[in-house]
Amino acid sequence: MGLAECGTHALLKVSAGACSDGEQTLAGGVVDALKDGMLCLADRGLYSFSPWNRARGTGAELLWRMKSNQRLPVLERFPDGSWRTEIFASDDRKRQEGVSARAIEYTVEDPSRASSEARCRLLTTILDPERAPAQELAPLYPQRWELESTLDELEVHQRGPRIVLRSKLPDLVTQELYGHLCVHYAIRWLMHAVALEGGHDPDRVSFIHAIRVARRTTGSHPGFSPQSAPQRPPASEG
């Protein structure tokens, strides 16, 4: 599970676990990295009351997709088509205090999608529709898929499609994983710096080209010349 910045593809936080761990289990390791001033986008597989409430408590704003058949009562309808609602920890709502949220529903016009897939329902912590109208949030949500592009960069282009982690012990697997993550962050930092210097959007810079340049540079520019390397003192006999 990862938390990535959409504009730069920089992975800010990751949570790794066993193959039996689900998304919601791993989510606890990343949502605490959210901060005030951020807008977190998440797919519907992540949503449940506990991760939502935990992420909301960080001060960040949330825009998460929900299942289209999720029950969301209409407490107040807004001019942009969204509505104020409440969510609860379980279906037994009579004994619980609800958490206020705002729901947005729209349909994606794509003949290749089934009707259940074409209808999208989003939940956000931004309760004021004037601050963030539904017409702005709905097209913003697909930016969530920038994370998939980030994982593609890491797994396919940086690591290689036929290369798996070489380590055989759990601790060494974790170490190797974070080594790959550090390299990806360094390349993305370099891309961001170059893009800003050239006045370009970092998202428009090619990761494949950047990693090829990085590989050529590290392969042809050692840290010091062998001729200038410090000489070891002669071994003494005795």
N, C-alpha and C positions, 0 to 999 in steps of 0.2 A: 504494500500500500504506500502511495507516495503523495506528497503535496508539492505541486509544481507551480511556478509562476507562468501564466499564459504567455506573456509578452516575450520572455527570454528562454523559456523551457528549463530554467534552473530548478533543480530539485531542492526544495528548502528543508524537507523532512521526509524520512522514509521509515517504515516499520516492516521488519522481516520476521517471519515465523515459519512454523512447520507447514507442509503442504495441506495438512488437515485444518489449518486455521482459516476461517472465513473472513470476508471483507470487514464485517462489522467488528470482529475481534481485533483485527489489525488496525482499524480506524482509531482506536484509543491511543495508539502510539504516534499519531500525526496531528490530531485535531488540537492538541495542546499547543502546537506551534502557531496556531492562528492568533492574530492580534487585531486590535482596534484599527480601523482604516482599511482592512482587507475585505474583499468579497469572495467568498468560497463557493465554488460550483462543484456539485457532486451528482453522480448518476443515481438512479432509483434503487440500485442494489445496495446502496449504503444506508438508505433512510430507515430509521426506526426512532422511536421517541428518545431513547437514551443517548445515542450519538448526536442527534439533533440538539438536544438540550445541553449536552456537554460542549458542543461546538458553539452554541449560542452564548454560553457563559464566558467565552474568551473575549467577547466584545466585537468580534468580527461579524459582518453581515453574511447571511447565507442565502443561496439560491440553489435549491436541490430539487431534482426531479422525483416525483412520487409515482406510484402505480396509479393508472387511470381510474381504477375502481375503488381507490381509497376514499373512505367517508370523510368529507370535509363540509361541515354545516356552513350555510351562508348566513352570516350574522349581519353583514352590511355589504351592499353591492356598490362598487365605485364606477364612475363614468367611463374608465378605461376598460371595463369588463371584468376586472379582478374583483375579489371579494375578501372581506375580513372573516377569518375563521378561528377555530381553536383546535388544538391537538391534545391528545391525552396519552397517558402511559399505557392504557389498555382500553378494551371496549367497555369496561364497566365505568362509565363516565359519571354516574350519579354521586360517587363518593370521592371524586377527584377534582382538583382545580386545573382547569385547562390553561394551556400556554397560547397566547395570541400569535397569529401568523397571518400572512396574506397569500391567497391562492391565485394562480394564473393558469388558464387553460386555453390551448390553441390547437389547431390542426395543421400538420405538415402536408402540403400538397405533393404527394409522391405516389404515383400509381403502383410502384413496386412494393410498397409497404401494405401490410394488412391494416384493417381499420383500427385494430387495437394498438398497433404501433404508430399509426399516423396521429393519434390524439395524444398530446403531451400535457401533463399537469405539473406545474412547478409550485414550490412552496418557498416563501422568502420571509426573512425577518424585517424587511423594509416595509413598514405598515403604511407609510404615506405614499399614495400613488403619484402625487405631484413631484416627489423627490425622485422616484424611479418608476415611470409609467410602464405598463405591461408591454407596450409597443417597443420599448427599449430593452426590457429584460428578456423577452422571448427570443429575439435574435442574438442576444448576448450569451445565452445558455450553451449553444453549440461550441463555444470556446473551450468548454470542458474537455473536448476531445483532443485539445492540444497535449494533454497528458499522454494520450496514446501515441502521439508522434514522438514525445520525449522517450517513451519506453522503446519505440522502434529504433531511435538513435542509439540508445544504450545497448539493446540486445542484438540488433542486426548489424549496424554499421560500425560501432565501436568494438564490441566483443567479437562479432562475426557470427553468421547464421549457423555454422557447423561446429562452433567451439562452445563447450560447456565449461562450467567451473571445474578446475583441475583438482581442487583440494578434496580430501577424503574424510576429514574430521570436521565436526560441526563448527568449532571455533575458527578453524582455518577457512571454512566456507564463508563465514561472516566476514572475516578479514579480507578475503578476496573480493567479496561483494562490495564492501565499502571502498576498496581500492578502485574498482570500476566506477563507483559513484563519484569519488574525488576527481578522477580523470575527466568524467563528463562535466562536472561543475567547472573545472579549470578551463575546458574548451569553451563552454558556454560563456564563462566570464570574459575570455579573450574575444569571442565573437561580439559580445555586448560592448566592450571597450572600443573595438574597431568600428562597429556600426555607429556609435555615438560620435566618434571622431569624424566619420565621413558623412554624418547627417542622415543616416538611414535607419529604418526600422529594424531592430535586431531580429525580428521574426522573419525577415526577408533574406537573411544571410544563410548561405548553404552550410549545413552541418557537415555534409559529406566532404565538401571542399575544405572546410576548416580542419577536419581531422586528418585529411591527406597532407595538408601543409604542416600540421603539427608533427606527423610521423616523419616527414622528410626532414624537418628541422632538427628533431631530436636524434635522428639517425645520422645526420651529417655534421652536427655541431656538438662534439663531446664537451664535457664540463671544463676540461683543460687539455692542452696539447701534450701528447706523450713525451715530446722533446723537452717540455718545460716542467714535467712532473718532478717533484722532489726526489732526489736519489737517496736510497737507503744507505746507511753507513755500512761499511764492510763488516762482515761477521768476524768476531775476534776468536782466536784460538786459545785454548788453555786447558 
